[in-house]
Amino acid sequence: MSRIVMKFGGTSVANLERIRAVAERVKQEADAGNQVAVVVSAMAGTTDQLIKWVEEASPLHDAREYDAVVSSGEQVTAGLLALVLQNMGISARSWLGWQVPFKTNNVHGSARIENIDTTQMIDRLEDNIVCIMAGFQGISDDNRITTLGRGGSDTSAVALAAALNADRCDIYTDVEGVYTTDPRIVSAARKLDKVTYEEMLEMASLGAKVLQTRSVSMAMNHGVRVQVLSSFTDKPGTLVVDEDEIVEKQVVSGIAYAKDEAKITLVGVQNTPGIAGEIFGPLAEGNVNVDMIIQNISEDGKKTDLTFTVPEGDVDKAEAILKDTGHVKYAKLMSDTEVVKISVIGVGMRSHAGVAARMFETLAAKGINIQVISTSEIKISVLIRAEYYELAVRALHTVFGLDSDQE
């Protein structure tokens, strides 16, 4: 007997027909003798509608009431799934965040998990009752409903799996697993049987939409084995596991891309000690996340050009902050949203040289100019013109042997 947490996203529970299909999957696990806890999202589109109503009701809304409203979608799904399972003869009950309780801090809209008391839930699981928890929500110290922010239901599921000491956390979504790259761009992309936490974390942070970075980071920190699989097929998914579980590591496991990037360049900045801090400090205080950075110092060493990337949605804010920073002098400020970040990812890069050279040579052969470069132990990212991103992804996918017809 295993203890399994199953998480179903909005598309998987979009209507009653799909909720019944989810119930069949849950029943299969229960019939196999497993203890099953389920975490559900709101029905597809529900949370967006609830947010819209909140904003229409009060543009400058109370964040506590925002959480009370937007968390209600998951409550509906959890109750409906419990009813459907009961109708199938399966003992089931729903749980809201406060009933577990799922304790968080008081930061409404993006709360952090502090503690999960699973004592009551474990008792129910050991009595063979399926426990269905509303994802995305918790309860603060002052007994107010909180929500966990973007990707909150994935985070809820992994956190619950850790607290329950579950054998596995299955994340059901609308894709069949983690692919070597986006199959919509590369038809030869193939599904990975296993991927390491670190690789998945890089993929998630660099544009892959399968899992949110917060849930992957939590899984890695707590050693939760995660499986990503489709609600709509019976095919095996992709296991996200510790590096030790993967015997033969690929040099490169995947190619990711991020289209929501923007490049900002400050031309003619005075090259003095502490100037970078004077530029990036105010951006950090303004909650603008700076990613890739490159600096070009003039021949006489007196001036420098600083280029860096920020999320596309933060360009106007970043420009306003830089213009308000009056003591930082520069000749010109330029921004460019027609850029895409392309990343090559793989734990095998730690022990193999030449990946960067091969990447750069491949892009050069396709006439693609690299604007900015950043690296870590297991990834190399470059910034290129947006118009070339599909060509770059296809070329790199092929050259690193990731196409499905290659060995």
C-alpha positions as CSV (number, residue, x, y, z in Angstrom):
1,M,0.0,0.0,0.0
2,S,1.2,3.5,-0.9
3,R,0.2,6.9,0.2
4,I,-0.3,9.1,-2.9
5,V,-1.2,12.8,-3.4
6,M,-3.0,13.5,-6.7
7,K,-3.3,17.0,-7.9
8,F,-5.7,18.1,-10.7
9,G,-5.4,21.5,-12.4
10,G,-8.2,23.7,-13.8
11,T,-8.5,22.1,-17.2
12,S,-8.7,18.6,-15.6
13,V,-11.8,19.7,-13.5
14,A,-13.3,22.2,-16.0
15,N,-16.8,20.7,-15.8
16,L,-18.7,17.9,-14.2
17,E,-17.8,15.5,-17.0
18,R,-14.1,16.0,-16.4
19,I,-14.6,15.8,-12.6
20,R,-16.2,12.4,-13.1
21,A,-13.2,11.4,-15.2
22,V,-10.9,12.6,-12.4
23,A,-13.0,10.6,-9.9
24,E,-12.4,7.4,-12.0
25,R,-8.7,8.0,-11.7
26,V,-8.9,8.5,-8.0
27,K,-11.1,5.4,-7.7
28,Q,-8.4,3.3,-9.5
29,E,-5.8,4.3,-6.9
30,A,-8.2,3.7,-4.0
31,D,-9.3,0.3,-5.4
32,A,-5.6,-0.7,-5.6
33,G,-5.4,-0.3,-1.9
34,N,-3.6,3.0,-1.8
35,Q,-4.3,5.9,0.6
36,V,-5.3,8.8,-1.5
37,A,-5.3,12.5,-0.9
38,V,-6.4,14.8,-3.7
39,V,-5.6,18.5,-4.2
40,V,-7.8,20.4,-6.7
41,S,-7.7,23.7,-8.5
42,A,-10.8,25.8,-9.4
43,M,-12.6,24.9,-12.6
44,A,-10.8,26.4,-15.6
45,G,-11.6,30.2,-15.9
46,T,-13.2,30.4,-12.5
47,T,-10.4,32.2,-10.7
48,D,-10.0,34.7,-13.5
49,Q,-13.7,35.5,-13.2
50,L,-13.5,35.8,-9.4
51,I,-10.6,38.2,-9.7
52,K,-12.4,40.3,-12.3
53,W,-15.4,40.6,-10.0
54,V,-13.2,41.7,-7.1
55,E,-11.5,44.4,-9.2
56,E,-14.9,45.6,-10.5
57,A,-16.3,45.7,-6.9
58,S,-13.3,47.6,-5.5
59,P,-10.2,48.6,-7.6
60,L,-8.3,49.3,-4.3
61,H,-9.6,46.2,-2.6
62,D,-8.8,44.8,0.8
63,A,-6.4,41.9,0.2
64,R,-8.0,39.8,2.9
65,E,-11.4,40.0,1.2
66,Y,-9.7,39.3,-2.2
67,D,-8.4,36.0,-0.8
68,A,-11.8,35.2,0.7
69,V,-13.4,35.6,-2.8
70,V,-10.8,34.0,-5.1
71,S,-10.2,31.0,-2.9
72,S,-13.9,30.0,-3.3
73,G,-13.4,28.3,-6.7
74,E,-11.3,25.5,-5.2
75,Q,-14.0,24.9,-2.5
76,V,-16.6,24.2,-5.2
77,T,-14.3,21.8,-7.0
78,A,-13.4,19.9,-3.8
79,G,-17.0,19.5,-2.8
80,L,-18.1,18.4,-6.2
81,L,-15.4,15.8,-6.5
82,A,-16.2,14.4,-3.0
83,L,-19.9,14.1,-4.0
84,V,-19.1,12.3,-7.3
85,L,-16.8,9.9,-5.5
86,Q,-19.4,9.2,-2.8
87,N,-21.9,8.5,-5.6
88,M,-19.5,5.9,-6.9
89,G,-19.3,4.2,-3.6
90,I,-16.0,5.6,-2.5
91,S,-15.7,7.1,1.0
92,A,-14.6,10.7,0.5
93,R,-14.7,14.1,2.2
94,S,-13.5,17.6,1.3
95,W,-11.2,19.8,3.3
96,L,-10.6,23.5,3.0
97,G,-7.3,25.0,4.0
98,W,-8.5,26.1,7.4
99,Q,-9.9,22.6,8.2
100,V,-6.5,20.8,7.8
101,P,-5.2,23.3,9.0
102,F,-2.8,24.6,6.4
103,K,-1.0,27.4,8.3
104,T,0.5,30.3,6.3
105,N,1.9,33.8,7.1
106,N,-0.3,36.9,6.8
107,V,0.9,38.0,3.3
108,H,-2.5,37.9,1.5
109,G,-2.3,37.0,-2.2
110,S,1.1,35.4,-2.0
111,A,1.2,33.7,1.4
112,R,4.1,31.3,2.4
113,I,3.4,28.0,4.0
114,E,4.5,27.8,7.7
115,N,3.0,24.5,9.0
116,I,0.6,21.8,8.0
117,D,-1.1,19.7,10.7
118,T,-2.1,16.5,9.0
119,T,-3.1,14.5,12.1
120,Q,-6.8,14.4,11.3
121,M,-6.2,13.8,7.6
122,I,-3.9,10.9,8.3
123,D,-6.6,9.3,10.6
124,R,-9.1,9.5,7.7
125,L,-6.6,8.1,5.2
126,E,-5.9,5.2,7.4
127,D,-9.7,4.6,7.5
128,N,-9.5,4.4,3.7
129,I,-11.3,7.7,3.2
130,V,-10.2,9.8,0.2
131,C,-9.3,13.3,1.4
132,I,-9.9,16.1,-1.1
133,M,-8.2,19.4,-0.3
134,A,-8.9,22.7,-1.9
135,G,-5.6,23.9,-3.3
136,F,-4.2,27.4,-3.4
137,Q,-5.4,28.3,0.1
138,G,-4.5,28.4,3.7
139,I,-5.2,30.1,7.0
140,S,-3.2,32.8,8.7
141,D,-2.5,33.3,12.4
142,D,-5.4,35.7,12.7
143,N,-7.8,33.1,11.2
144,R,-8.2,34.8,7.8
145,I,-8.2,32.8,4.6
146,T,-5.0,33.3,2.6
147,T,-4.0,32.3,-1.0
148,L,-0.6,31.2,-2.2
149,G,-0.3,33.1,-5.4
150,R,0.5,31.9,-8.9
151,G,0.9,28.1,-9.1
152,G,-0.5,27.8,-5.6
153,S,-2.3,24.5,-6.1
154,D,0.9,22.8,-7.3
155,T,2.6,24.2,-4.2
156,S,-0.3,23.0,-2.0
157,A,0.0,19.5,-3.4
158,V,3.8,19.2,-2.9
159,A,3.6,20.7,0.6
160,L,0.8,18.2,1.5
161,A,2.8,15.3,0.1
162,A,5.8,16.3,2.2
163,A,3.6,16.7,5.4
164,L,1.9,13.3,4.8
165,N,5.2,11.7,4.0
166,A,3.6,10.5,0.7
167,D,5.3,8.0,-1.6
168,R,4.6,10.2,-4.6
169,C,2.9,13.4,-5.7
170,D,1.1,13.1,-9.1
171,I,0.5,16.4,-10.8
172,Y,-2.2,15.9,-13.5
173,T,-2.3,18.5,-16.2
174,D,-3.1,18.9,-19.9
175,V,0.3,17.6,-21.1
176,E,1.7,14.1,-20.9
177,G,4.9,15.0,-19.1
178,V,8.0,17.1,-19.3
179,Y,9.4,17.3,-22.9
180,T,12.8,18.1,-24.2
181,T,11.3,21.3,-25.5
182,D,8.0,22.7,-26.6
183,P,6.4,20.1,-28.9
184,R,4.5,22.9,-30.6
185,I,7.8,24.2,-32.0
186,V,9.7,21.0,-32.4
187,S,7.6,18.1,-33.5
188,A,10.5,15.7,-32.7
189,A,10.5,16.8,-29.1
190,R,10.3,13.7,-26.8
191,K,8.9,13.1,-23.4
192,L,11.5,12.5,-20.6
193,D,11.0,9.5,-18.4
194,K,12.9,11.2,-15.6
195,V,14.3,14.7,-14.9
196,T,16.2,15.9,-11.9
197,Y,14.8,18.5,-9.5
198,E,17.6,20.9,-10.6
199,E,16.8,20.5,-14.3
200,M,13.1,20.9,-13.7
201,L,13.7,24.0,-11.6
202,E,15.8,25.6,-14.4
203,M,13.2,24.6,-17.0
204,A,10.4,26.1,-14.9
205,S,12.2,29.3,-14.3
206,L,13.3,29.6,-17.9
207,G,10.0,29.4,-19.6
208,A,8.6,25.8,-19.3
209,K,5.1,26.0,-18.0
210,V,4.6,22.4,-16.8
211,L,5.4,23.2,-13.1
212,Q,5.9,26.4,-11.2
213,T,9.3,27.0,-9.7
214,R,8.0,27.3,-6.1
215,S,6.5,23.8,-6.2
216,V,9.7,22.3,-7.7
217,S,11.9,24.0,-5.1
218,M,9.7,22.7,-2.3
219,A,9.8,19.1,-3.8
220,M,13.6,19.3,-4.0
221,N,13.9,20.6,-0.4
222,H,11.7,17.9,1.0
223,G,12.6,15.0,-1.3
224,V,9.1,14.6,-2.7
225,R,9.0,12.4,-5.8
226,V,6.8,14.2,-8.3
227,Q,5.2,12.8,-11.4
228,V,3.8,15.0,-14.1
229,L,1.2,13.3,-16.3
230,S,-1.9,14.0,-18.4
231,S,-5.5,13.8,-17.1
232,F,-6.6,12.9,-20.6
233,T,-4.5,9.8,-21.4
234,D,-3.3,6.7,-19.6
235,K,0.3,7.1,-20.6
236,P,3.1,7.2,-18.0
237,G,4.3,10.7,-17.2
238,T,7.7,12.2,-16.2
239,L,9.2,11.6,-12.8
240,V,10.9,14.6,-11.1
241,V,13.5,13.0,-8.8
242,D,16.8,13.3,-7.1
243,E,19.9,13.2,-9.4
244,D,20.9,9.9,-7.8
245,E,17.9,8.2,-9.3
246,I,19.0,8.9,-12.8
247,V,21.7,6.4,-13.7
248,E,22.8,7.7,-17.1
249,K,22.6,11.5,-17.3
250,Q,22.2,13.3,-20.6
251,V,24.7,16.1,-21.2
252,V,21.7,18.3,-22.3
253,S,18.2,17.3,-21.2
254,G,16.1,20.2,-22.6
255,I,15.9,23.5,-24.5
256,A,13.7,26.2,-22.9
257,Y,12.7,29.6,-24.1
258,A,11.2,32.6,-22.4
259,K,9.4,35.2,-24.6
260,D,8.4,37.6,-21.8
261,E,11.8,39.1,-21.5
262,A,12.9,42.7,-22.2
263,K,16.4,44.2,-22.5
264,I,17.4,47.6,-21.0
265,T,20.7,49.3,-21.8
266,L,22.2,52.3,-20.0
267,V,24.8,53.9,-22.3
268,G,27.7,56.0,-21.0
269,V,27.4,55.3,-17.3
270,Q,30.3,56.7,-15.2
271,N,32.6,53.7,-14.3
272,T,33.0,54.3,-10.6
273,P,33.0,51.9,-7.6
274,G,29.5,51.1,-6.4
275,I,27.7,52.3,-9.6
276,A,26.1,48.8,-10.2
277,G,24.6,48.9,-6.7
278,E,23.3,52.4,-7.3
279,I,21.5,51.1,-10.4
280,F,20.3,47.7,-9.3
281,G,19.5,48.6,-5.7
282,P,16.5,50.9,-6.5
283,L,15.3,48.3,-9.0
284,A,15.3,45.6,-6.3
285,E,13.5,48.0,-3.9
286,G,10.9,48.5,-6.7
287,N,10.5,44.7,-7.0
288,V,11.9,44.6,-10.5
289,N,13.7,41.3,-11.0
290,V,16.9,41.7,-13.0
291,D,18.2,38.6,-14.7
292,M,21.0,38.6,-17.3
293,I,23.6,41.4,-17.0
294,I,26.5,42.4,-19.2
295,Q,28.9,45.3,-18.8
296,N,31.1,46.9,-21.5
297,I,33.8,49.3,-20.3
298,S,35.1,52.0,-22.6
299,E,38.6,51.9,-23.9
300,D,39.8,54.6,-21.5
301,G,38.0,52.9,-18.6
302,K,36.0,56.0,-17.6
303,K,32.6,55.0,-19.0
304,T,30.6,51.8,-19.2
305,D,27.5,50.5,-20.9
306,L,25.3,48.3,-18.8
307,T,22.8,45.9,-20.4
308,F,20.4,43.7,-18.4
309,T,17.1,41.9,-18.7
310,V,13.8,42.3,-16.8
311,P,10.4,40.8,-17.2
312,E,8.6,42.4,-20.2
313,G,5.8,43.6,-18.0
314,D,8.2,45.6,-15.8
315,V,9.9,47.7,-18.5
316,D,7.9,50.8,-17.8
317,K,8.4,50.5,-14.1
318,A,12.2,49.9,-14.5
319,E,12.6,52.9,-16.8
320,A,10.7,55.1,-14.4
321,I,12.9,54.0,-11.5
322,L,16.1,54.6,-13.5
323,K,15.0,58.0,-14.6
324,D,14.1,58.9,-11.0
325,T,17.6,57.8,-9.8
326,G,19.0,61.3,-10.4
327,H,22.5,60.7,-9.0
328,V,23.2,58.0,-11.6
329,K,24.3,59.7,-14.8
330,Y,24.1,58.1,-18.2
331,A,24.0,59.3,-21.8
332,K,21.1,57.3,-23.0
333,L,18.5,54.7,-21.8
334,M,17.3,52.1,-24.4
335,S,14.8,49.3,-24.0
336,D,13.9,46.4,-26.3
337,T,11.0,44.0,-25.9
338,E,11.7,42.1,-29.2
339,V,14.0,39.6,-27.5
340,V,13.8,36.0,-26.4
341,K,15.9,34.0,-23.9
342,I,17.0,30.6,-25.1
343,S,18.5,28.1,-22.6
344,V,20.3,24.8,-22.8
345,I,19.8,22.7,-19.6
346,G,21.3,19.5,-18.3
347,V,23.0,18.2,-15.2
348,G,25.5,16.4,-17.4
349,M,27.0,19.8,-18.3
350,R,28.8,19.6,-14.9
351,S,31.2,17.0,-16.2
352,H,31.2,17.8,-20.0
353,A,33.1,20.7,-21.5
354,G,32.3,22.3,-24.8
355,V,28.5,22.7,-24.5
356,A,28.8,26.5,-24.7
357,A,31.0,26.4,-27.7
358,R,28.7,24.0,-29.5
359,M,25.7,26.2,-28.7
360,F,27.4,29.4,-29.9
361,E,28.6,27.7,-33.1
362,T,25.2,26.4,-33.9
363,L,23.5,29.8,-33.5
364,A,26.3,31.4,-35.5
365,A,25.8,28.9,-38.3
366,K,22.1,30.0,-38.5
367,G,23.1,33.7,-38.6
368,I,21.7,34.3,-35.1
369,N,23.5,37.0,-33.1
370,I,23.9,36.6,-29.3
371,Q,23.2,39.7,-27.3
372,V,23.6,38.6,-23.7
373,I,24.9,35.4,-22.1
374,S,24.4,34.0,-18.6
375,T,25.4,30.6,-17.2
376,S,25.1,28.4,-14.2
377,E,26.4,24.9,-13.4
378,I,23.7,23.2,-15.4
379,K,22.5,25.8,-17.9
380,I,23.6,28.3,-20.5
381,S,21.2,31.1,-21.5
382,V,21.5,33.6,-24.4
383,L,19.4,36.5,-25.4
384,I,18.5,36.7,-29.1
385,R,16.2,38.6,-31.4
386,A,12.6,37.4,-31.0
387,E,12.2,36.6,-34.7
388,Y,14.8,33.8,-34.5
389,Y,13.7,32.0,-31.4
390,E,11.9,29.0,-33.2
391,L,14.9,28.6,-35.5
392,A,17.2,28.6,-32.5
393,V,15.2,26.1,-30.5
394,R,15.0,23.7,-33.4
395,A,18.7,23.9,-34.3
396,L,19.8,23.4,-30.7
397,H,17.4,20.6,-30.1
398,T,18.8,18.7,-33.1
399,V,22.5,19.5,-32.4
400,F,22.3,18.2,-28.9
401,G,20.7,14.9,-29.9
402,L,17.3,15.5,-28.4
403,D,15.2,14.8,-31.5
404,S,13.0,11.7,-31.1
405,D,14.5,10.0,-34.1
406,Q,18.0,10.3,-32.7
407,E,19.7,7.8,-30.3
